């Protein structure tokens, strides 16, 4: 027995879009790590990963760590009034 899903009619609010915009650098960094990991998997079919493949992964992981730390410090600080 199948039930029908209700169509999604909700539109993201401005606050939700702003939250996504704030987190976008972290999302992009996570995608870079994923791309590097996929490249390593595909490299197995072509003789194994090269030093450049591993370097790409390390740099992506480093960027992810820096971005996450930056986002954590930015969101933990109270808003300053200028």
N, C-alpha and C positions, 0 to 999 in steps of 0.2 A: 504494500500500500504506500503510495507516494503522497506526500503532502506538498502543497504548493508554497513556495517561499514568497513572502510579501516583497514587492519591489522596494528598493531603497530609494526613498525620496528625500531623505535628509541631506542638507547641504552643510558642509563644514562651516563652523562659525569663524568669525574673524580671529577670535582668540585661539582656536584650534589651528588655523592656518599660520598664525604667528608662532605658535609653539613648534610646528613643523619647520618653519623657517629658521628658528633658533637651533634646532637639532640637525638641520640639513648637513652641516660640515661633518658631523659624526656619522650620519648615514652614508655620505660619500666616501668617508674613510673606510667604513665597513665593507662597502662595495669594492674598494680597491684591494682589500685583503682577500675578499672572495675571488676576485679576478686573478690575483697572483696564485691563490691555491688551485684554481682551475687550470692555470697554465702549468703548474707542477704536475697535475694529474695527466694532462695531455702530453707532457714531456716524456712520460714513461713510455709512450708509444714510439718515441723518436730517439731512443738511446738514453733516456734519463735526463733529469734536469741539469742545466748548466749552472755555473757559478752566477751568471746573470739572473737566472730564474730565482735562485735562493736570495740574491741581493734584493730583487724586486719585492719578494715576500717580506724580508726584514725591514725594508724601508716602509712598506705599507703598514706593517705592524707598529712600527715606530710612530708613524703619522697618526695611526688610530689611537695610540696611547697618549700622544700629545694633545690630540683633539678632545679626547674624553676628559683629560685633566683640565684643559682649558674650559670646557663646557661645565665641568663640576665646580670650578672656582667662580665662574661667571654666575651660575645659578645660585650658589650658596651666599654670595655677597648681597647685602641689602642694597636696594636701589638708592643711589646717591642723588641728592637734590643739588643741582648746580647753582 
